[in-house]
Amino acid sequence: MLGKLSAVVAICAAELVLNASAAAAQCAPGTLLKNHAVPVFARSSTIRTDPARDIWKTVTLGAFANSFALRNALDAADCGIGDLAEEILARPAFTLASNKTAVDLVVVSAAELGLTADSASLKDIYSRAEKLGLSLAPAEVGPELRLQYFDQPTGEFLHVGMNPIKTWKGDPVIFVVANGGAGLILIGENGSAETQVSTSSSFLFVRPREIPREQRATRQQAIENQHR
């Protein structure tokens, strides 16, 4: 009996080790490249006439109770975190959705938004995206996408179109979800409105979902009541 119990304990311990190793290897470059046929990333140079139509990925926000739990999940998945990204994750301005919420993301370059120069300011990129019906993403999109996008192609850097979060020194920073070839990582970059970015750079924006007809009618009725 004791021998059977010892065997069961040994099997359970082995399973725990295997599960922990698998979780910790999610963002590790060796495992990623071995388990996925990851191509070298190259964006199409074709300018889409309506980039706001193309939903690239839907991510779920609000899965974590607080930023500490989210940070621990990134650590457990062995995802790299740059210094600036780590700093703004700890800032009070970084908040999480209170309930689980699905958001539809669009990936688009500044050139696809219609900006034709070699570079453009974040202010102009954001303005152009909003004119096409896209919205800025909640900051939570950055780390959540990192946890939900383990098959990111090598060489892909996705700038999160978001309101920047200031570091302790007051520098504005936005998230970038990246795979530079050494593993999956979440980094931070200068998020000043006047920051110049190559128009070939890829940005993430949110495509708002259509409001249901009943909700639109209720909202319209409320607006009409306010003006009576």
Sequence and secondary structure as in RCSB ss.txt:
>XXXX:A:sequence
MLGKLSAVVAICAAELVLNASAAAAQCAPGTLLKNHAVPVFARSSTIRTDPARDIWKTVTLGAFANSFALRNALD
AADCGIGDLAEEILARPAFTLASNKTAVDLVVVSAAELGLTADSASLKDIYSRAEKLGLSLAPAEVGPELRLQYF
DQPTGEFLHVGMNPIKTWKGDPVIFVVANGGAGLILIGENGSAETQVSTSSSFLFVRPREIPREQRATRQQAIEN
QHR
>XXXX:A:secstr
 HHHHHHHHHHHHHHHHHHHHHHHTTT HHHHHHHS   B        S GGG   EEEEE  SSSHHHHHHHHH
HTT EE HHHHHHHTSTT    SS EEEEEEEEETTTTT  SSEEEHHHHHHHHHHTT B   TTHHHHHHHH T
T  BTEEEEE    EE TT  EEEEEEEE SS EEEEEEE  TT EEETT EEEEE      HHHHHHHHHHHHH
HT 
